[in-house]
Amino acid sequence: MYKLVDKYAARKPEEWGPLFHTILHRMIVDWYRRNAVRERFRGWFGRHHSQHHGDENEDPMQNVKDVYGKTPEQEVHSGRRVAMLDSVIRDLPLRQQQAFLLRTLEGYDVKQTAQIMKCSGGSVKTHYSRAVHVLREKLGDDWL
């Protein structure tokens, strides 16, 4: 509603309904897109572990799960992966960090990212591409 008032106050009142629904629809789509991207990031952590059940020699503590459904081993592995990813992202130049995080984690498109970063779409594409290249080089292809 705030976006409608802020951007379209000068429009005719009969246009407000369709504009409101368009804005609302875009916000809902953006929310789902960002959520899907975040879930993809969460899926990176611990996806390489298979769970074994019913093995008599198995340590029962390995099957204990925390509130997120991870075994202690998976939790340690996830923590290491998060620390590794965080370290590599922090080593990127600032503009590459911004482009990567805005595009990948937050789910903004090139135009939105360019507006946020106050640069051209071409610059966003260049910074993002370079960031992805470095991440793949340091972490491997299965990360991205």
Residue pairs with C-beta under 8 A, 6 or more apart in sequence:
1 20
3 23
4 16
4 19
4 20
4 23
8 15
8 16
8 19
11 19
30 107
33 107
34 106
34 107
36 107
37 104
37 105
37 106
37 107
38 105
41 104
41 105
44 81
44 85
44 143
45 77
45 78
45 81
45 82
46 70
46 74
46 75
46 77
46 78
46 81
48 77
49 71
49 73
49 74
49 77
51 63
51 71
52 58
53 63
61 72
62 71
62 72
62 73
63 71
64 71
64 72
65 71
66 72
66 75
70 78
84 139
85 135
85 139
85 143
88 134
88 135
88 138
88 139
89 97
89 100
89 101
89 135
90 97
91 134
92 100
92 131
92 134
92 135
93 127
95 117
95 119
95 123
95 127
96 127
96 128
96 130
96 131
96 134
97 131
98 116
98 117
98 127
99 113
99 117
99 124
99 127
99 128
99 131
100 127
100 128
100 131
100 132
100 135
102 108
102 112
102 113
102 116
102 117
103 109
103 110
103 113
103 124
103 128
108 116
110 121
110 124
110 125
111 121
113 124
113 128
114 120
114 121
114 123
114 124
117 123
117 124
132 144
135 143
135 144
136 143
136 144
